[in-house]
Amino acid sequence: MGWTPFDLWSDMWINGMRLAQAGWKTGEMMHASADVIGSRCQSIAEASRNPLAGDYAELGRMVPEKLDAFSRSGWAALRNLETMNAAAAANMAQVSRIAAAGRLPTPVEAQRIATRSSRMIACASAAAGKTLAPVHKRATSNARRLKKKK
């Protein structure tokens, strides 16, 4: 099936919803992070007052969890960037060939360019959510776990 103007509007709606969802998840993650930071600051304070009774299992999680979540986040961002760059390079190559030939694109060529451009926009709108997902997952699961622990 070919690319139509309705596809453009549909894609715009979907991309807007992805961005809205990423915004919602960011707020959720920030709230969870505040809870986790408060709980862990309390654990640090308790361990400094009474080192033998400190919760070192919890304190030992902090750096490895962050390292894992932010590494996964970085990989997600890199994969999105690679996808977008590949589509942009393909579009540039096709447009360059058309321009070098000194002609307008055929309907099939125009459709391919539009489809790749739409994919690039979709990838860009999904990037925020995919990049945020590992950090959001870790922060919200920590907040739930630490709430039960109290």
N, C-alpha and C positions, 0 to 999 in steps of 0.2 A: 504494500500500500504506500502511496506517495505522501509526502509532507504537505500539509494543508494549513491555511491560516488558523483553522480551529485548533490544530496541534500547537501552534504558537501560544494561543490563549490558554489552552490546557496546561502546557508546560509552565507558563508564567504563574498560573495558580498553584501548581504543584511546587514550584521553586519557592514561591512566597510562603507556602505552608511549611516547607522544610526550614526556611530561615526563622519563621515564628517558633517552630518546635525547638530549634537550637537556642533561641532566646529564652524560652521557658525552661529548658534543661539547664541553661547557664544559671538562671535564678535559683533553681532547685539545688544545683551543685554548690552555689555560694552559701545557701542556707545550711546545707549539710556540712560544708567545710567549717562554718562558724561553730557548729555543734562539736565537730571532731576536734577542732583547735582548742575549744574551751575544755573539753574532757581531757585532752592530752596535756594541756598546761597544768591542770589540776593533778594529773599523775606525776608530772615532773616535780611540781611543788611538794607533793607527798613523798616522793622518793628522795628529794633533797633534805626534807625534815627527818625522815627515818629511812636511811639507805637500805637497811636490811629488809624492810617491808615493801620496797618499791616494786611496781608492776613492770619488770624489765622485759617481759614478753611483749607487752603492749608498746613500750618505748622502743623496743628493737624492731618493730614493724614499720616505724615511720619512714625511714630512708628507703628501704627496699621497695615498699609499696609505691612511694612517689617515683622512684626510678623506673619501676615497671610500667606504671600508668603513663608517665610522660614519654617513655620510649615508644610505647604502643601508639600514643597520640602523634608523635613525630613520624612514625612509619605511615600512619593513616594520611597525614598531610602530604608526605612524599608521594604516596601512591596516587593521590588526587592530582598532584602537580604533574606527575608523569603522564597521566591520562589526558589532562588538559593540554600539555605541551605536544603530545603526539597528534591530537586533533588539530591544534593550531598549525603545526608543521605541515600536516596533510593539506589543510586549507590553503596555506601559503604556497605550497608547491603547485596545487591545482590552479589557483588564481594566477600565479606567475606563468604557467604554461599557456593559459588563456590570453593573458596580456601579451606574451611574446608572440603569439599567433595573430595578434591585432584584431581580435573578434570578440563578440559577446558570448557569454556562456550558453551552452545548450540548456534546454529545460532539465535534462538529466544531471548535468554538471551543477546547475543552480540548486537543484534539490539536494545533491550530495553536500554542497557547501552549507546549505541551510541546516541539514540534518546534523552535520558535524558541529556547526555553531550552536545548535540547540543542545547537543550533548555536552559541549563545553560549559554552557550556562548551567545545565543540570548538575554537572560535576562541581562547579564552583559553589552552587547553592547547597549541595550536599556536604561539601568539605567541612563546614563549621560543625555540623552534627557528627560526622565521622571522626573528626579530630578531637572533639569534646568527649565522645563516648567513653573511652577508657578512664579518663579522669573522673567523669560523672559517675560511672559505675563504682569506682573505688570509693569516692567520697560518700555517696549515698549508702553503700553497703557498710562502710565504717560507722556512719552515723547511726544506722539501725542497730548494728552490733553493740556499739558503746551505750546506746540507750537501754538495751536489754540488760547489759552488764551492771548498770546502776540498780 
